Amino acid sequence: MSLPALFIVGAGTEIGKTYATAALTRRLRDRGRRVRALKPLASGVPPLDHPDFAGSDTARLLAAQGLAVTPETVEACSPWRFAAPLAPDLAAAREGRSLSLADLVGWCRARLSEAREGDTVLIEGVGGLMSPITEAETGLDWLKAQGLPALLVSGSYLGAISHALTAVETLRAHGIALAGLVVSESEGAPTPLDTVAGQIARHAGVPVGRLSRGGAFPENLIELV
């Protein structure tokens, strides 16, 4: 099976969503696939000319695609960037800006329409599944409006099992197709990655892959994309 597009969502914030998206991008490109990885909405992003920009999520996704960091590539990957490391609606308000879900969804649909046959488009969400993105809407609303299958990313920290399974049930309740679940290893987690992933897999009802720190995207999930 080959999916032309996939939406990467998180069971929480700062759990390895961008790392998983970048790892998937590299793995698909290694297989000869054409991939476009996008993070349309990003908070906590320093200015392009700041030394810390190289460590931003946008820069990591561009590197995974083999693209240089330029004003054009950054804008094409992440058109809505905010400096404050807050939920996008709060980060935008600090800059006197606002964000429309319709504009966000429309931008993503335009990028999907540009894709050639055989291309894979990966759209990475922001924060956790229920993180607010506008004054009225959350990441779940964005995902529902986009109408794409989801790849859920979880951490392996204490509490990750409950958070991951809660996110799975939320996606099911809203009729969103879930292609699989990646458990990304959390630094300093008290329980081994394999143990956490195994517990999640017992209840998730979808393929579950393990992504260790510094490791490659899980082989059992690459066949789903």
BELDASUL-V13462 format. One record per helix or strand of 3 or more residues. SS is the DSSP state (a for helix, b for strand). FROM is the first residue (numbers start at 1). TO is the last residue. If there is no record, write none. Layout:
# BELDASUL-V13462
ss=<SS/SS>
from=<FROM/FROM>
to=<TO/TO>
This chain:
# BELDASUL-V13462
ss=<b/a/b/b/a/a/a/b/a/a/b/a/b/a/b/a/b/a>
from=<5/17/34/41/51/57/71/80/88/101/119/139/150/160/178/193/208/219>
to=<10/30/38/43/55/64/77/82/94/114/124/146/154/173/184/204/211/222>
